Structure formats: C-alpha cells, structure tokens
Amino acid sequence: MRDLEILMNPNKLVKHLKKPAYEFTKYDIIKFIDDHHIEMLNFRYVGEDGKLKTLNFVITSKDYLESILSTGERVDGSSLFSYIEADSSDLYVIPRFRTAFVNPFTEHPTLDILCSFYTKDGKPLESAPEYILKKAAIKFTEDTGYTFKAMGELEYYIISESTDLYPAKDQKGYHTAQPFTNWENLRTEALLIIAQSGGKIKYGHSEVGNFSTKEYMYEQHEIEFIPVAAEQAVEQLIVAKWILRMLGQKHGVTISFAPKITVGKAGSGLHIHMMLEKDGVNYMANDIGITDVAKKMMAGILNRAQSITAFGNTIPTSYLRLVPHQEAPTMVCWGDSNRSVLVRVPLGWIARTNMIKDVNPQERGDVPYIPGKQTVELRSPDGSADLYHLMASIILAAKEGILAKDSLEKSKSLYVNVNIFDAEHKKLYDSLKSLPNSCYESAEFLEKDASFYQNEGVFPKGTIAGFIEKLKNYDDKDLSERLYKNNDAIKELVEEYIHCM
C-alpha cells in the first residue's frame, strides 16, 4: 500500500526518493538536487502580509548546499514584520524539508522549500505565524488527545477581457463545464501544479459567481483540499494562492481572492473544514450521526466566532460579503447541510448504503464501507484571512469547547434547521448573536477575548495588540451605511483590496 501511494503521488521528490514527504532528510534533498541537476534553491516563507517571500540561492558546490540546508540563512525580520525592531531584527530562516517541491515556473531547474523563523539564540520566534499555529496544534493534542485536521475551500475570481462567445450567465456558474466556462484550463493546470507541489487536492470546479460587463468577464472558481494536519492545511493554501497568481500572470488575467468583487454578486469565501482524529480514526461522526465531541468542538468555535473574524476577515470588504441572502453567514449558529448558518455539517456518508451497486448492478461482491469523511465547516473566513493565525484561533476555540462542561447544552441551543434569512423565521434570527459588521467591530471582539488567545502563551500579547490596532485603523465602523447605493465608492474600495493576502 505504501509503495502504491508513493507511485501515485504527483510530487516529484516523493516519487524519486521513494518515501513520503514527512520522511525527507537533508541528504534526501541533496540527492534529489544532484540527481536532477537542480541549479537553484529558493527558501520561501510568509511575512506579515501573508504572501510568500523568496530568498534565492545559486547552487555552486555540495559543501555550500549542505551548509545552507544545515544552518539556514539570515534575514531582516524588521522588513518582514512590523513588530520587530530594526536594532534587533536579524532572524534565521530554517528549511522544513517535508515542504520541498520543484518550482514549476522558473527557467532554470529550481527547488523551493518553506522555512520557519528562529531567533539569534536558536529558538523559534514566538511571534512567527507558523510557530503560533504549531503551538496551538501541539496544545490541542496534549489537552484533548485528538489530532486537529483541516482543509480549505479556496474560492477565487478570474478577471479577463469580455468575449461575445459563450458570455457569462449572471450568477449561474456553479459546476459549469467548457465551453460555457472560459478558464477551466487555468483551473486544471493549477490543480496539477498544486498536487505536484505537495497539495492534497479533493477536487476543483467553477463556482456560482459568474458575470460580465462591457469590458471584463468575471468567473469564480474553487479548489478544495483534503483534510491534513493544521500546519500542512495552511501551507497548501498559501502555496496554492501563489501558484494561481503565477498562472494568472502567465495567462494575462487577474486572479483575486478578495471577499467581494461587486455589490449583488457572490463573494469569495475561504471556508475551513475540520475534523478530529485519533489513531487514524475520524471522530466527527458514527453510524447514527454527528458525535458529541464534534458538537462540543462546534460549540467552542461558535462561542469565539465573533473574535475569530479578526483573523479570518481582515479587510473592510470582508464585511460587504457577510450579509444576508448571499450564501454567507451573518449569525452565530450551526446546522446540517444548511448554507445560512455559520458552522455547517455537510453531507458526510454517515449511513451505510449501496448507492454504487444501485447505479452499477454489474458490480460483483461487497462494496467496502469507507467511513471517516465527515467534517464540519466554518463559513465566515474569506481570502483576506491571515491563515496561520486563523487556524490557530479555530484550534484554541475548538479545544475550549471540547473541554468545557456545558458545551453540549450550548451546542443544542445554537442548532438551526431552517433558512434563518426567511421572513417567517425572523424571531429565531433576532435571538442569535451576529457576526461583526466591520473590521473595527471585529477588533472590539478580539479586545474582549484577548486573554483567551494569549492564555498558555500561544498568541503573544504583541500579536493580538497588532491585529486590534490594524483593524481599528481602517475606521470602517459604519462603512456599510456610508457606502449604501454609492457604487463608485464601492468599486474604489474593491480595487484597493483586490489583491488581499
């Protein structure tokens, strides 16, 4: 089974080295570089703006290569993070070998590796986004006994020149196939490259958002991943966003992960699915339905949902998406297969069925029952999300819910099985807590919950203070009212944040 998994893995290093990525050593990397005549090595890491940075090395000798891979390199932390002072700004970047992949866009053969930040004393940088997430994930497993796994639904718009051939049908793009979608080829190219770069992909498809103007055509697409360890879940999203933008440059189109493109059209979310695993078993559901521990986890996330937006919805246009009747959440509640709620329990193959044999009566023998697909989905985050901090905040909230004694009661009180936006359910709608309406309001909730995130040293105080200051500085407390029916101002705001994170 292991040999088959390696053989079918699209990552070139996995195939050549004949081992899974988490087993890669320094000498595996050197062997691959030598065997494939790799000429350059890139260290990649995420700064405060959430985008991948690059440090390029020309490989001149094996001694030099071994030195780089053994000790990392020095960078100016004050140019990467606003909270690091110039008089003590030197940081080390240390490669995480399991993340290595062949860069698909360079003229010369190049290998890229994601890195972690370390201080002058050789200790992890406490405020580094990837280390905050690592601390949260470790604490979660220590305190609950479960491994937290997650994945994202990466939605984005492709913006190109309008065409008269098969023009976009307004808000009718869901699962459209060529020739009625114009950029399926870009999406499939991205799927293959992301998989070759280590991303664990579930599928890709066109999304609802689809419209045209005289000048431009807007197509919404989505790439969804398979649940993996939390750190890997963030890594594959960050690399995927970089790959999509590089392909946009290649094809001469704009790729945008912005939460809102224009009024009245579907915005782009970045829904986060999550699951609890122990000894390789998914504990989210059994043959009867969703488990108590899953309900407790959801209760914890719902309890901190208002402040989680500080990490998942970080720009003013985020709150133009979180409005009623746009398949985006506004109220704090959960439900089954219900797209009006904040946390959704998607259809999860809980019942033992014979659907395959029903469709294919020629199938011989028993069809194996494959459990373990159930996840729950947080629907509020969008493409502006600060992914490491967002995932860490979700994990801390989930842990709180699992450990709290009253979580099942809270979960029961927040369950909704109707469309809360329908007028007949107004009383229910009004009884629920609402998500923030602006970055400023999101910062106020984060201020209120600051001690929760700072508990046990997961989030440094400076990190929380930095988010609060940044969000309040947008001064967008009554932005929706100010922008009401002012399409020119909305367009200007959208263009300002078109390339968020």
Buried (B, 14 or more C-beta within 10 A) or exposed (E): EEEEEBEEBBBBBBBBBEBBBEEBEBEBBBBBBEEBEBBBBBBBBBBBEBBBBEBEBEBEEEEEBBEBBEEBBEBEBBEBBEEBEEEEBEBBBBBBBBBBBBBBEBEEBBBBBBBBBBBEEEEBBBBBBBBBBBBBBEBBBEEBEBBBBBBBBBBBBBBBEBEEEEBBEEBEBBEBEEEBBBBBEBBEBBBEBBBBBBBBBEEBBBBBBBBBEEEBBBBBBBBBBBBBBBBBBBBBBBBBBBBBBBBBEEBEBBBBBBBBBBBEBBBBBBBBBBBBBEEEEBBBBEEEBBBEBBBBBBBBBBBBBBBBBBBBBBBBBBBBBBBEEBBBBBBBBBBBEBEBBBBBBBEBBBEEEEEEBEEEEEEEEEBEEEBBBBBBBBBBBBBBBBBBBBBBBBBBBBBBBBEBEEBBEBBEEBBBEBBBBEEEBEEBBEEBEBBBBBBBBBBBBBBEBBEBBBEEEBBBEBBBBBBBEBBBEBEBBEBBEEBEEEEEEBEEBBEEBBBBB
